[in-house]
Amino acid sequence: MRRILLPDNVEGMRWASSLSTLPEATAAFDAALEALEQEVSPGEVDLLLAFVSPPHAGRCEAIVERAAR
């Protein structure tokens, strides 16, 4: 087992995940985001990964716009 030591001023990585099964893409993203906000404390997000199922693929630009807020 390999240990990774972080400097004293670095906190461990915080992460959360959520899933929505709503049929409309932006509503599904909003619901998943709301669930994430319940899990993670307020602050700047360094990385957001959103996986979009094929039925929602045509709405990727709208999802990106919402994620950028």
MARLO-276853 format. One record per residue: residue in one letter; x, y, z of N, C-alpha, C in turn. Coordinates in pm, whole numbers, plus 50000, padded with zeros to 5 digits. Example, Ala and Ser with C-alpha at 12.3 -4.5 7.8 and 13.67 -1.06 7.14 Angstrom:
<rs>
A513194943150780512304955050780513204967050780;S512854977550708513674989450714512905000350787;
</rs>
This chain:
<rs>
M500844988250000500005000050000500895012450000;R500565021949916501325034249903500585045549973;R501265053050056500675064450125501075077150054;I500125086250043500405099349987500255109450100;L501295116750128501275126550234500995140350175;L500035147250235499705160650191500375170850281;P500755182450228501285192950314500255196750420;D500725202450530499825205850641498705215350602;N498925223750502497925233750465496945228850357;V496975216150324496085210650221495075201350286;E493825203850258492765195150308492585183550212;G492025172650263491715161350176490645164950075;M490565157349970489605159749864488185156949915;R487275165949886485865164049916485155161049784;W484235151749786483505148549665482115143449700;A481255143949601479885138949616479395134949477;S478355127049474477755123249346476235122849360;S475565124449250474105123649249473635119149112;L472395115249106471795110148983470355114748976;S469925118548859468525121948838467985113548723;T466755109348736466105101748629464965109748565;L464955122848588463915131148526464055130648374;P462965131348301463025129848156463555142148080;E463475154148139463945166248071465355169448119;A466275172048027467705173148057468055183948158;T467575196148136467955206848229467305204948365;A466095199848369465455196948497466205185848570;A466685175948496467465165148556468775170548612;F469455179248537470695185148587470445193348712;D469385201648709469065210048826468785201448949;A468075190548931467765181649044469035174949098;A469905170549008471165164449051472035174649123;L472075186849072472865197449134472335200849273;E471025201549286470415204349417470795193449517;A470795181049474471185170049563472655171449603;L473505175549510474925177549541475115188749643;E474355199449627474475210649719474115206649861;Q473285196449877472935191350009474095183650072;E474975178249988476065169650034477375177050059;V477645187349982478935194149987478765207850051;S479695211350138479625224450201479885235350098;P479375247350125479545258350029481025261250002;G481295266149885482645269749847482845268049699;E484015271749654484325270849512484505256249471;V483955252849357484095239349302485265239249206;D486185230049225487335229049137487065220349014;L486185210749028485925201448918484495196248927;L483785196848817482445191348807482415182448685;L482035169948705481875160648594480395157448581;A479865158948463478465155648438478425145348325;F477835134048353477675123548253476245124148204;V476085125348073474775127348012474405114947933;S473205109847958472755097947884472345101947743;P472325092447651472015095447511470725103547490;P469635101047562468445109047538468635124047569;H469615127347653469855141347691471005147747613;A471655140347527472855145147458472605157947378;G471445159647324471135171647246471035184247329;R471005182847461470875194347551472165197247627;C473285192047580474575194047649474925208747666;E474685217047564475025231247577474235237947689;A472975234647702472165240347810472665235747946;I473095223347953473625218048080474935225048115;V475795227248017477055234248040476785248448090;E475825255148030475475268748074475035268648220;R474235258948258473775258048398474935254948491;A475835246248447476975242448531477915254248554;A477995263448460478905274748472478435285148572;R477185284448617476675294248714477315292648848;
</rs>
